[in-house]
Amino acid sequence: MTRIMFIDPITRIEGHLALRAEVDENTGKVKEAWTVAAMFRGFEVFLRGRAPPDAIHITSRICGVCGSSHANASKIANDMALGAVPEPLGVLLRNMAEGMTDHTYDHPLILNMLGGPDYSEVIVSRLTPSIWDEAAKTKAEFSDIHGFSTIADIMRGLNPLQGDIYVKTIKYQRIAREAGVLIYGRHSHPSTLIPGGISTDLTNAQYLLIEYAYRLAKLTAWAKYLVAVWNDLANFFNENGYLEQGKTYESPILLSAGLFDDPELYSIMGEDYVEIYRNIDKAFEARTIKPGLIINGELVTTKYTEINRSIIEFVESGFYDDWVEKNIETFTETDPLGEKLAWGYGDLYKWHPWNKITLPKPQAIDWASKYTWSTEPRIIWKDGKILPFEVGPIARLWITSLQKSEFGQGNGTLRVTLPRSVVDDLPPGTHEELEFEWKIPKIKASTTIERVRARAFNIALDIYSMWYSLLSALEEIKSGRLKTSRPWKKPTFSLGAGLTEAPRGTVRHWMVVKNYKIANYQIHAPTTNNASPINRKCKGYNERYCRGPFEVSILNSRITEEVPPEEWKGLDFVRAIRSFDPCLACAVHIQVSNRVIKRILIPI
């Protein structure tokens, strides 16, 4: 017998996400799944006609959690379109602020407060009591670092409002925000980001950096604590039936823009959009956390320009009209170097974000046709294949691990050493210098648990990168190089593309400028990508999986709740979804049939 489960809302950071799944009651396996982005924002529409710098501050209002990530993507698009790049100190200050707000504050938030309760005593003991019993008997391998003796002790630490890990997260996310605000002026909507630089007051620059370093030292110990906690939890769940739960694509298709710009290479890219675009590949590849695109498990490019040319966007299943069918005039067939968008395949350049026009078309949900406000970003590669793809911390780590970097030799392993850092409310095991290691999962796929593990390890990479930027900034100031910014221009025509990483994945902003006004602006948030619906325009790929990672992860999840089907809450489904960091939970609605709807409050 098939049970239809409708969970609405899975409350998320930018609105609400709903989930519909058809589940076999006998096996607990999913037959079909849909995710619904239930809210239209309209930012792309009301940006048209404004001055380009306005986009930095307007797009940060897309989200109250990762607002600075959108501001940073927009700032890169503005740097390019307006022909201005920062001085080296400006690049470093941008790195330092972006690393704190959003990344170092947000990762622990989803791990410990939003997604963490799914792995807490409150939930595990109630819905999967056999797993709770096993957790009570299992020693924690990294107890010498985090201080918890058993896995059950860690689960107690994640209990909402009362657990030690949960409570500590409230404190440390504030410390990270404070560090970012020293540079941004405020969070989550930075007031100091501008095209070509940053307007932070450096009247007392050394004092500002000392205050930043004080907080970074505390967060260094916090990062060690979290990596140890989540490594223990990940190992436990993988050994207890969760190894393949929530798997996305059988052969990984992953995208990362990379993070933390090189101060020298970024600051010499050029003085107009063509010159900056010509030089951006070299600067892009020098980011500390590496960029790239993986197709079927193989790293196929690390170039900004190739990634940009490869992105197209459809609206087959979204509540939008197709602008191409409306015969709306396109802005460009090529990138600034004259290379064909979409690799010159037919008229697919019309679906590149520089040419996309947002045409909302509200309507009722039709599960066989249009059912969401999300669109369908896809990769078209050089061989003509059109593919869905995944973004997020696991994509960042995987792609970085296949390249030479500060963290490895490109053999699929990352190592990071965090310095000594003493904090009075964290165990002594976090005080010493520690090295952590991450490897491409043995299963060679992105799963619910491996996405969570990757998020925790990503914090350690962020901390390392911020120490590097801080020490470099101190050298700049010591040498008297206090300039941060260069004046931007007011072109009659230009193009901009801003790619960076939010905590939950790659953010992409595209801008067309005419007469110093925004003629077109397009935004791909990470959740736009991961929540993308079914699309039948894939080429060279399994049609069942021609959809975004959310839906694929649900298709590859199985109910593990130890209760009768009529009492299923969808725990495994929301674990899979939350591992991407799109949402938080307060109440769940489950549609059992066309006639009966039960409202079930979940205590998380």
VEXKEBA-436381 format. One record per residue (C-alpha): residue in three letters; residue number from 0; x, y, z. Coordinates in steps of 0.001 Angstrom, whole numbers, plus 500000, padded with zeros to 6 digits. Layout:
BEGIN
{ALA NUM {X Y Z}},
...
This chain:
BEGIN
{MET 0 {500000 500000 500000}},
{THR 1 {501199 503496 499146}},
{ARG 2 {501043 506246 501731}},
{ILE 3 {501119 509875 500604}},
{MET 4 {503054 512028 503047}},
{PHE 5 {502723 515791 502725}},
{ILE 6 {504982 517800 505029}},
{ASP 7 {504212 521497 504911}},
{PRO 8 {505921 523616 505975}},
{ILE 9 {509488 522545 506434}},
{THR 10 {510252 526076 507533}},
{ARG 11 {513402 527412 505919}},
{ILE 12 {515498 530534 505924}},
{GLU 13 {513944 532198 502871}},
{GLY 14 {510324 531183 503214}},
{HIS 15 {508793 527742 503303}},
{LEU 16 {509541 524407 501720}},
{ALA 17 {506954 521643 501380}},
{LEU 18 {507529 517975 500629}},
{ARG 19 {505215 515396 499061}},
{ALA 20 {506294 511763 498952}},
{GLU 21 {504667 508506 497906}},
{VAL 22 {505960 505811 500260}},
{ASP 23 {505552 502031 500197}},
{GLU 24 {504159 501135 503638}},
{ASN 25 {505686 497658 503556}},
{THR 26 {509269 498633 502714}},
{GLY 27 {509427 502275 503788}},
{LYS 28 {510933 503110 500391}},
{VAL 29 {509980 506192 498396}},
{LYS 30 {508290 505740 495031}},
{GLU 31 {508075 509404 494036}},
{ALA 32 {508897 512748 495617}},
{TRP 33 {508293 516440 495029}},
{THR 34 {509575 519478 496917}},
{VAL 35 {507719 522765 496719}},
{ALA 36 {509237 526210 497167}},
{ALA 37 {506064 527937 498277}},
{MET 38 {507036 531606 498181}},
{PHE 39 {507794 534087 495379}},
{ARG 40 {510240 536877 496206}},
{GLY 41 {510565 539054 493087}},
{PHE 42 {513985 540602 493731}},
{GLU 43 {515044 540081 490109}},
{VAL 44 {512012 542047 488953}},
{PHE 45 {512343 545137 491117}},
{LEU 46 {516122 545464 490615}},
{ARG 47 {515603 546456 486982}},
{GLY 48 {516207 550148 486347}},
{ARG 49 {518264 550766 489487}},
{ALA 50 {521897 551848 489732}},
{PRO 51 {524135 548734 489816}},
{PRO 52 {525657 549371 493299}},
{ASP 53 {522152 549291 494780}},
{ALA 54 {522043 545567 494049}},
{ILE 55 {524668 544839 496720}},
{HIS 56 {522447 546193 499465}},
{ILE 57 {519085 545146 498051}},
{THR 58 {520056 541521 497391}},
{SER 59 {521386 541123 500924}},
{ARG 60 {517730 541469 501981}},
{ILE 61 {516926 538220 500187}},
{CYS 62 {517836 536418 503391}},
{GLY 63 {518212 537266 507054}},
{VAL 64 {520640 534383 507579}},
{CYS 65 {523025 534538 504609}},
{GLY 66 {522442 538119 503507}},
{SER 67 {526137 538861 503273}},
{SER 68 {526623 535952 500854}},
{HIS 69 {524230 537572 498399}},
{ALA 70 {525875 540941 498982}},
{ASN 71 {529250 539356 498231}},
{ALA 72 {528049 537709 495020}},
{SER 73 {526565 541026 493951}},
{LYS 74 {529761 542869 494851}},
{ILE 75 {531759 540581 492518}},
{ALA 76 {529244 541142 489712}},
{ASN 77 {529569 544890 490361}},
{ASP 78 {533374 544758 490454}},
{MET 79 {533276 543198 486992}},
{ALA 80 {530501 545250 485436}},
{LEU 81 {531756 548599 486794}},
{GLY 82 {535445 547948 486140}},
{ALA 83 {536841 548284 489659}},
{VAL 84 {538626 545827 491944}},
{PRO 85 {539810 546443 495526}},
{GLU 86 {543286 547082 496833}},
{PRO 87 {544809 543988 498528}},
{LEU 88 {543728 545124 502011}},
{GLY 89 {540170 545505 500735}},
{VAL 90 {540207 541919 499470}},
{LEU 91 {541481 540671 502835}},
{LEU 92 {538852 542577 504820}},
{ARG 93 {536152 541191 502542}},
{ASN 94 {537484 537662 503177}},
{MET 95 {537597 538146 506937}},
{ALA 96 {534052 539454 507174}},
{GLU 97 {532509 536925 504790}},
{GLY 98 {534154 534046 506645}},
{MET 99 {532553 535124 509916}},
{THR 100 {529183 536258 508644}},
{ASP 101 {527926 534120 507090}},
{HIS 102 {530004 530947 507338}},
{THR 103 {531373 530557 510861}},
{TYR 104 {528168 531730 512492}},
{ASP 105 {525771 529832 510233}},
{HIS 106 {527301 526345 509991}},
{PRO 107 {526970 525689 513755}},
{LEU 108 {523448 527109 513643}},
{ILE 109 {522185 524487 511199}},
{LEU 110 {524318 521705 512688}},
{ASN 111 {523344 522191 516316}},
{MET 112 {520103 524188 516491}},
{LEU 113 {518164 523626 513275}},
{GLY 114 {519210 520195 512036}},
{GLY 115 {520852 518972 515233}},
{PRO 116 {517631 518192 517128}},
{ASP 117 {516901 515481 514533}},
{TYR 118 {519821 513596 516106}},
{SER 119 {518986 514516 519698}},
{GLU 120 {517854 512322 522575}},
{VAL 121 {514359 513818 522335}},
{ILE 122 {513827 512637 518755}},
{VAL 123 {516032 509549 518510}},
{SER 124 {514750 507899 521695}},
{ARG 125 {511153 508479 520654}},
{LEU 126 {511179 507513 516963}},
{THR 127 {514109 505070 516737}},
{PRO 128 {514525 503594 520239}},
{SER 129 {516858 500820 519071}},
{ILE 130 {519285 503457 517765}},
{TRP 131 {519070 505267 521090}},
{ASP 132 {519872 502049 522953}},
{GLU 133 {522883 501483 520694}},
{ALA 134 {524033 505073 521197}},
{ALA 135 {524015 504580 524963}},
{LYS 136 {526408 501631 524551}},
{THR 137 {528745 503256 522001}},
{LYS 138 {531841 505072 523223}},
{ALA 139 {532670 508367 521532}},
{GLU 140 {535999 508067 519709}},
{PHE 141 {536842 511761 520050}},
{SER 142 {535732 512196 523664}},
{ASP 143 {539205 513503 524529}},
{ILE 144 {538383 516589 522418}},
{HIS 145 {534678 517250 522980}},
{GLY 146 {534305 515672 526440}},
{PHE 147 {531247 513434 525812}},
{SER 148 {531757 509808 526869}},
{THR 149 {529132 508149 524661}},
{ILE 150 {527159 508915 521522}},
{ALA 151 {524053 509160 523714}},
{ASP 152 {525759 511944 525680}},
{ILE 153 {526275 513870 522435}},
{MET 154 {522603 513340 521577}},
{ARG 155 {521618 514790 524955}},
{GLY 156 {523802 517773 524152}},
{LEU 157 {521644 518434 521085}},
{ASN 158 {518339 518507 522987}},
{PRO 159 {516586 521772 522088}},
{LEU 160 {516955 524674 524530}},
{GLN 161 {518593 522538 527226}},
{GLY 162 {521397 520529 525631}},
{ASP 163 {524947 521740 526232}},
{ILE 164 {525846 521852 522525}},
{TYR 165 {522624 523674 521692}},
{VAL 166 {523171 526295 524400}},
{LYS 167 {526828 526853 523504}},
{THR 168 {525834 527454 519890}},
{ILE 169 {523781 530481 520938}},
{LYS 170 {526898 532016 522472}},
{TYR 171 {529382 531216 519720}},
{GLN 172 {527221 532238 516780}},
{ARG 173 {526993 535648 518461}},
{ILE 174 {530786 535853 518738}},
{ALA 175 {531126 535114 515018}},
{ARG 176 {528594 537803 514146}},
{GLU 177 {530422 540309 516332}},
{ALA 178 {533661 539635 514460}},
{GLY 179 {531965 540149 511111}},
{VAL 180 {530202 543306 512239}},
{LEU 181 {533556 544882 513131}},
{ILE 182 {534138 545048 509368}},
{TYR 183 {530623 545072 507898}},
{GLY 184 {529081 547556 510322}},
{ARG 185 {526075 545290 510798}},
{HIS 186 {524693 541839 510057}},
{SER 187 {523012 540331 508188}},
{HIS 188 {522885 543225 505745}},
{PRO 189 {526435 544622 505371}},
{SER 190 {526643 548380 505070}},
{THR 191 {530296 548653 503982}},
{LEU 192 {530469 546532 500803}},
{ILE 193 {530860 548660 497673}},
{PRO 194 {531969 548042 494081}},
{GLY 195 {535744 548044 493959}},
{GLY 196 {536332 547685 497675}},
{ILE 197 {534988 548080 501176}},
{SER 198 {534278 551217 503207}},
{THR 199 {535212 549954 506687}},
{ASP 200 {536517 552731 508944}},
{LEU 201 {540224 552031 509507}},
{THR 202 {540958 555040 511696}},
{ASN 203 {542103 552599 514364}},
{ALA 204 {542879 549605 512168}},
{GLN 205 {545118 547727 514589}},
{TYR 206 {542498 547882 517344}},
{LEU 207 {539862 546548 514927}},
{LEU 208 {542068 543592 514000}},
{ILE 209 {542921 542865 517642}},
{GLU 210 {539201 542693 518455}},
{TYR 211 {538707 540402 515470}},
{ALA 212 {541613 538151 516511}},
{TYR 213 {540236 537870 520058}},
{ARG 214 {537000 536424 518676}},
{LEU 215 {538727 534282 516066}},
{ALA 216 {540782 532608 518802}},
{LYS 217 {537599 531609 520661}},
{LEU 218 {536027 530323 517468}},
{THR 219 {539121 528253 516724}},
{ALA 220 {538489 526140 519821}},
{TRP 221 {534792 526007 518940}},
{ALA 222 {535619 524640 515479}},
{LYS 223 {537734 521833 516977}},
{TYR 224 {534875 520931 519309}},
{LEU 225 {532327 520761 516485}},
{VAL 226 {534458 518744 514080}},
{ALA 227 {535026 516156 516822}},
{VAL 228 {531325 516029 517810}},
{TRP 229 {530025 515567 514290}},
{ASN 230 {532708 513090 513271}},
{ASP 231 {531563 510863 516123}},
{LEU 232 {527888 511241 515217}},
{ALA 233 {528541 510664 511511}},
{ASN 234 {530540 507507 512150}},
{PHE 235 {527851 506178 514475}},
{PHE 236 {524963 506709 512055}},
{ASN 237 {526892 505300 509105}},
{GLU 238 {527515 502147 511142}},
{ASN 239 {523849 501919 512121}},
{GLY 240 {521910 501856 508886}},
{TYR 241 {522408 505358 507513}},
{LEU 242 {525298 504784 505118}},
{GLU 243 {523274 505380 501934}},
{GLN 244 {520356 507375 503323}},
{GLY 245 {519605 510566 501418}},
{LYS 246 {522067 509860 498620}},
{THR 247 {521897 512284 495722}},
{TYR 248 {523460 511433 492361}},
{GLU 249 {524988 507977 491923}},
{SER 250 {527937 509574 490132}},
{PRO 251 {528472 512966 491805}},
{ILE 252 {527683 516166 489907}},
{LEU 253 {529004 518954 492121}},
{LEU 254 {529695 522676 491738}},
{SER 255 {531725 525036 493921}},
{ALA 256 {532683 528647 493288}},
{GLY 257 {535422 528498 495899}},
{LEU 258 {535921 530991 498710}},
{PHE 259 {538470 533490 500080}},
{ASP 260 {540087 535496 497288}},
{ASP 261 {543819 535906 496795}},
{PRO 262 {544584 539563 497668}},
{GLU 263 {547229 540042 494988}},
{LEU 264 {545580 538332 492024}},
{TYR 265 {542081 539668 492662}},
{SER 266 {543377 543223 493025}},
{ILE 267 {545064 543293 489583}},
{MET 268 {542314 541830 487393}},
{GLY 269 {541700 544987 485370}},
{GLU 270 {539734 548177 484835}},
{ASP 271 {536798 547164 482634}},
{TYR 272 {534476 544198 482447}},
{VAL 273 {536223 542549 479503}},
{GLU 274 {539667 542779 481115}},
{ILE 275 {538385 541579 484490}},
{TYR 276 {536557 538669 482869}},
{ARG 277 {539698 537767 480917}},
{ASN 278 {541766 537596 484126}},
{ILE 279 {539210 536168 486517}},
{ASP 280 {540067 532499 485915}},
{LYS 281 {543528 532922 487419}},
{ALA 282 {542193 534819 490440}},
{PHE 283 {539334 532351 490838}},
{GLU 284 {541642 529329 490882}},
{ALA 285 {543779 530988 493578}},
{ARG 286 {540924 531024 496103}},
{THR 287 {541863 529203 499318}},
{ILE 288 {538841 526889 499101}},
{LYS 289 {538888 525818 495482}},
{PRO 290 {536365 526240 492680}},
{GLY 291 {535389 523641 490146}},
{LEU 292 {532813 521419 488519}},
{ILE 293 {532618 517648 488967}},
{ILE 294 {530637 515603 486431}},
{ASN 295 {530158 511896 487065}},
{GLY 296 {532842 511985 489735}},
{GLU 297 {535475 513666 487539}},
{LEU 298 {536782 517216 488018}},
{VAL 299 {536195 518667 484533}},
{THR 300 {537039 522345 485078}},
{THR 301 {538231 524852 487656}},
{LYS 302 {537641 527917 485463}},
{TYR 303 {535201 530691 486306}},
{THR 304 {534567 531456 482629}},
{GLU 305 {533768 527831 481747}},
{ILE 306 {531421 527436 484690}},
{ASN 307 {529669 530663 483722}},
{ARG 308 {529224 529590 480090}},
{SER 309 {527813 526223 481213}},
{ILE 310 {524881 527409 483327}},
{ILE 311 {521379 527506 481874}},
{GLU 312 {517996 527746 483567}},
{PHE 313 {514599 526326 482659}},
{VAL 314 {511108 526864 484132}},
{GLU 315 {509312 523742 482940}},
{SER 316 {508015 522833 486425}},
{GLY 317 {508089 526289 488014}},
{PHE 318 {505362 528918 488297}},
{TYR 319 {506831 531058 485520}},
{ASP 320 {506353 531775 481847}},
{ASP 321 {509265 530854 479589}},
{TRP 322 {510767 534111 478315}},
{VAL 323 {512074 532378 475186}},
{GLU 324 {508573 531291 474199}},
{LYS 325 {507510 534931 474640}},
{ASN 326 {510147 535947 472035}},
{ILE 327 {511739 538461 474386}},
{GLU 328 {514926 539943 472947}},
{THR 329 {518139 538514 474395}},
{PHE 330 {521038 540586 475710}},
{THR 331 {524029 538542 474515}},
{GLU 332 {524926 535301 472740}},
{THR 333 {528491 535354 474022}},
{ASP 334 {530492 536078 477145}},
{PRO 335 {532810 539139 477289}},
{LEU 336 {535554 537145 475535}},
{GLY 337 {533316 536333 472581}},
{GLU 338 {532851 532684 473576}},
{LYS 339 {529413 531225 472906}},
{LEU 340 {527192 530793 475938}},
{ALA 341 {525945 527216 476437}},
{TRP 342 {528914 526147 474296}},
{GLY 343 {527066 527211 471157}},
{TYR 344 {524478 524429 471284}},
{GLY 345 {521529 525647 469227}},
{ASP 346 {519685 528513 470830}},
{LEU 347 {520355 527386 474418}},
{TYR 348 {522223 530649 475053}},
{LYS 349 {518752 532164 475444}},
{TRP 350 {518398 530202 478698}},
{HIS 351 {521668 531547 480153}},
{PRO 352 {521005 533804 483185}},
{TRP 353 {522307 536899 481358}},
{ASN 354 {519342 536431 478997}},
{LYS 355 {516733 535075 481391}},
{ILE 356 {513783 537313 482235}},
{THR 357 {511743 536495 485345}},
{LEU 358 {508063 536226 484384}},
{PRO 359 {506076 534970 487393}},
{LYS 360 {502876 533059 486652}},
{PRO 361 {501032 532127 489871}},
{GLN 362 {498812 529079 489576}},
{ALA 363 {497544 526042 491437}},
{ILE 364 {499891 523129 492048}},
{ASP 365 {499788 520454 489363}},
{TRP 366 {502047 517553 490373}},
{ALA 367 {502303 516420 486745}},
{SER 368 {503330 519857 485501}},
{LYS 369 {504091 523043 487457}},
{TYR 370 {504278 522763 491234}},
{THR 371 {506911 525118 492703}},
{TRP 372 {508355 528620 492702}},
{SER 373 {511839 527190 492227}},
{THR 374 {513378 527100 488772}},
{GLU 375 {515608 524490 487140}},
{PRO 376 {519293 525523 486947}},
{ARG 377 {521215 522996 484882}},
{ILE 378 {524730 522467 483542}},
{ILE 379 {525250 522045 479822}},
{TRP 380 {528707 520660 479259}},
{LYS 381 {531000 520696 476232}},
{ASP 382 {529701 517324 475030}},
{GLY 383 {526112 518606 474948}},
{LYS 384 {524919 516787 478064}},
{ILE 385 {522424 518719 480187}},
{LEU 386 {522668 517781 483848}},
{PRO 387 {521322 518668 487299}},
{PHE 388 {523945 519385 489955}},
{GLU 389 {524494 519766 493694}},
{VAL 390 {526052 522572 495725}},
{GLY 391 {527034 522818 499394}},
{PRO 392 {529881 522110 501823}},
{ILE 393 {530401 518583 500514}},
{ALA 394 {530852 520008 497009}},
{ARG 395 {533414 522519 498310}},
{LEU 396 {535422 519852 500129}},
{TRP 397 {535230 517288 497331}},
{ILE 398 {536341 519784 494673}},
{THR 399 {539109 521236 496863}},
{SER 400 {540355 517735 497681}},
{LEU 401 {540980 517032 493983}},
{GLN 402 {543301 520051 493593}},
{LYS 403 {546568 521121 495156}},
{SER 404 {545809 523583 497921}},
{GLU 405 {546749 524653 501431}},
{PHE 406 {544928 521523 502561}},
{GLY 407 {546192 518731 500315}},
{GLN 408 {547882 517436 497191}},
{GLY 409 {544781 516716 495130}},
{ASN 410 {544444 513055 496119}},
{GLY 411 {540963 513238 497652}},
{THR 412 {542164 514006 501195}},
{LEU 413 {542125 517326 503056}},
{ARG 414 {544089 518107 506208}},
{VAL 415 {543875 521260 508266}},
{THR 416 {545779 522218 511414}},
{LEU 417 {544170 524649 513834}},
{PRO 418 {546397 526503 516323}},
{ARG 419 {546342 526419 520108}},
{SER 420 {543358 528273 521547}},
{VAL 421 {542171 528304 525164}},
{VAL 422 {538503 528954 525980}},
{ASP 423 {537185 528505 529507}},
{ASP 424 {533830 526883 528654}},
{LEU 425 {535176 524289 526205}},
{PRO 426 {536993 521066 527184}},
{PRO 427 {540803 521103 527515}},
{GLY 428 {541017 518849 524469}},
{THR 429 {540099 521822 522288}},
{HIS 430 {542953 523956 523626}},
{GLU 431 {545891 522275 521900}},
{GLU 432 {546951 522515 518266}},
{LEU 433 {545010 519828 516389}},
{GLU 434 {545026 518405 512872}},
{PHE 435 {541795 517194 511268}},
{GLU 436 {541326 515108 508138}},
{TRP 437 {538508 514719 505624}},
{LYS 438 {538380 512181 502803}},
{ILE 439 {536020 511666 499902}},
{PRO 440 {533380 509288 501333}},
{LYS 441 {533992 505596 500698}},
{ILE 442 {530547 505357 499177}},
{LYS 443 {531666 507977 496594}},
{ALA 444 {528400 509873 496930}},
{SER 445 {526744 512716 498812}},
{THR 446 {524496 511323 501563}},
{THR 447 {522564 512817 504461}},
{ILE 448 {525289 512021 506982}},
{GLU 449 {528243 512894 504760}},
{ARG 450 {526715 516298 504013}},
{VAL 451 {526477 516939 507744}},
{ARG 452 {530058 515767 508350}},
{ALA 453 {531313 517988 505519}},
{ARG 454 {529592 521030 507010}},
{ALA 455 {531381 520549 510329}},
{PHE 456 {534782 520067 508684}},
{ASN 457 {534165 523117 506512}},
{ILE 458 {534207 525252 509667}},
{ALA 459 {537827 524234 510250}},
{LEU 460 {538785 525308 506710}},
{ASP 461 {537025 528638 507228}},
{ILE 462 {538879 529251 510499}},
{TYR 463 {542239 528467 508882}},
{SER 464 {541457 530789 505962}},
{MET 465 {540485 533659 508254}},
{TRP 466 {543721 533337 510230}},
{TYR 467 {545599 533591 506943}},
{SER 468 {543668 536710 505866}},
{LEU 469 {544036 538301 509306}},
{LEU 470 {547809 537848 509393}},
{SER 471 {548089 539159 505830}},
{ALA 472 {545971 542198 506729}},
{LEU 473 {548239 542937 509694}},
{GLU 474 {551228 542901 507323}},
{GLU 475 {549489 545332 504969}},
{ILE 476 {548748 547728 507819}},
{LYS 477 {552231 547364 509297}},
{SER 478 {553659 548319 505890}},
{GLY 479 {551433 551395 505687}},
{ARG 480 {549226 550092 502862}},
{LEU 481 {545871 551205 504233}},
{LYS 482 {543965 551792 500993}},
{THR 483 {541092 549376 500478}},
{SER 484 {539135 550580 497446}},
{ARG 485 {539256 551950 493901}},
{PRO 486 {536602 554147 492223}},
{TRP 487 {534091 552405 489995}},
{LYS 488 {532984 553520 486547}},
{LYS 489 {529589 554178 484959}},
{PRO 490 {529542 552169 481722}},
{THR 491 {526985 552477 478934}},
{PHE 492 {527035 548686 478560}},
{SER 493 {528661 545898 480538}},
{LEU 494 {528127 542423 481941}},
{GLY 495 {528791 541140 485436}},
{ALA 496 {528877 537649 486933}},
{GLY 497 {529434 537130 490655}},
{LEU 498 {530087 533618 491948}},
{THR 499 {530831 532887 495594}},
{GLU 500 {529860 530449 498344}},
{ALA 501 {527159 530816 500959}},
{PRO 502 {527308 528303 503834}},
{ARG 503 {524750 526163 502010}},
{GLY 504 {526390 526307 498576}},
{THR 505 {527213 528331 495497}},
{VAL 506 {525579 531745 495048}},
{ARG 507 {525491 533101 491498}},
{HIS 508 {524480 536625 490487}},
{TRP 509 {524364 537919 486903}},
{MET 510 {523890 541538 485849}},
{VAL 511 {523433 543345 482538}},
{VAL 512 {524131 547092 482699}},
{LYS 513 {522869 549640 480169}},
{ASN 514 {523524 553360 480647}},
{TYR 515 {524540 552708 484262}},
{LYS 516 {521182 551097 485007}},
{ILE 517 {520422 547444 485666}},
{ALA 518 {518782 546110 482504}},
{ASN 519 {518619 542568 483841}},
{TYR 520 {519557 540853 487091}},
{GLN 521 {519380 537127 487856}},
{ILE 522 {520047 535262 491093}},
{HIS 523 {520739 531607 491792}},
{ALA 524 {520743 531008 495523}},
{PRO 525 {522018 527595 496661}},
{THR 526 {518470 526526 497472}},
{THR 527 {517296 527593 494000}},
{ASN 528 {519642 524929 492771}},
{ASN 529 {519178 522200 495369}},
{ALA 530 {515383 522581 495466}},
{SER 531 {514984 522595 491694}},
{PRO 532 {512087 520447 490497}},
{ILE 533 {511681 517708 487899}},
{ASN 534 {512855 518725 484453}},
{ARG 535 {512606 516619 481309}},
{LYS 536 {515227 518488 479313}},
{CYS 537 {518247 516582 480598}},
{LYS 538 {520413 514944 477954}},
{GLY 539 {522607 511945 478609}},
{TYR 540 {521264 511403 482125}},
{ASN 541 {518823 509123 483962}},
{GLU 542 {515430 510805 483572}},
{ARG 543 {514274 509727 487048}},
{TYR 544 {517091 511800 488549}},
{CYS 545 {516712 514804 486237}},
{ARG 546 {515771 516960 489212}},
{GLY 547 {517411 518812 492081}},
{PRO 548 {519277 517200 494986}},
{PHE 549 {516402 517668 497469}},
{GLU 550 {514066 515442 495500}},
{VAL 551 {516763 512900 494636}},
{SER 552 {517777 512646 498300}},
{ILE 553 {514162 511873 499251}},
{LEU 554 {513895 509240 496511}},
{ASN 555 {516967 507610 498057}},
{SER 556 {515716 507779 501655}},
{ARG 557 {513950 504984 503510}},
{ILE 558 {511710 505292 506563}},
{THR 559 {513597 504068 509654}},
{GLU 560 {511052 505172 512259}},
{GLU 561 {510104 502309 514571}},
{VAL 562 {506406 503183 514689}},
{PRO 563 {503395 502112 512581}},
{PRO 564 {503009 503839 509178}},
{GLU 565 {500088 505930 510401}},
{GLU 566 {502459 507467 512973}},
{TRP 567 {505333 508223 510593}},
{LYS 568 {506617 511777 510972}},
{GLY 569 {508983 511837 507979}},
{LEU 570 {512117 512080 510151}},
{ASP 571 {514418 510580 507517}},
{PHE 572 {513062 512945 504886}},
{VAL 573 {513578 516107 506907}},
{ARG 574 {517027 514904 507963}},
{ALA 575 {517914 514603 504285}},
{ILE 576 {516499 518032 503471}},
{ARG 577 {518066 519771 506473}},
{SER 578 {521475 518326 505640}},
{PHE 579 {521467 520854 502776}},
{ASP 580 {520730 523696 505264}},
{PRO 581 {517587 525112 503658}},
{CYS 582 {515197 525103 506576}},
{LEU 583 {514306 524832 510285}},
{ALA 584 {511445 522926 511865}},
{CYS 585 {508652 523950 514216}},
{ALA 586 {505514 522103 513055}},
{VAL 587 {504821 519432 510490}},
{HIS 588 {501613 518814 508577}},
{ILE 589 {501120 515337 507150}},
{GLN 590 {498454 514630 504524}},
{VAL 591 {497453 510992 504993}},
{SER 592 {494760 510887 502307}},
{ASN 593 {492608 513218 500289}},
{ARG 594 {490114 513385 503137}},
{VAL 595 {492099 513393 506373}},
{ILE 596 {494836 515804 507422}},
{LYS 597 {496560 515403 510757}},
{ARG 598 {498556 518173 512377}},
{ILE 599 {501467 516801 514374}},
{LEU 600 {503770 518983 516418}},
{ILE 601 {507354 517730 516545}},
{PRO 602 {509268 518877 519655}},
{ILE 603 {512343 520304 517954}},
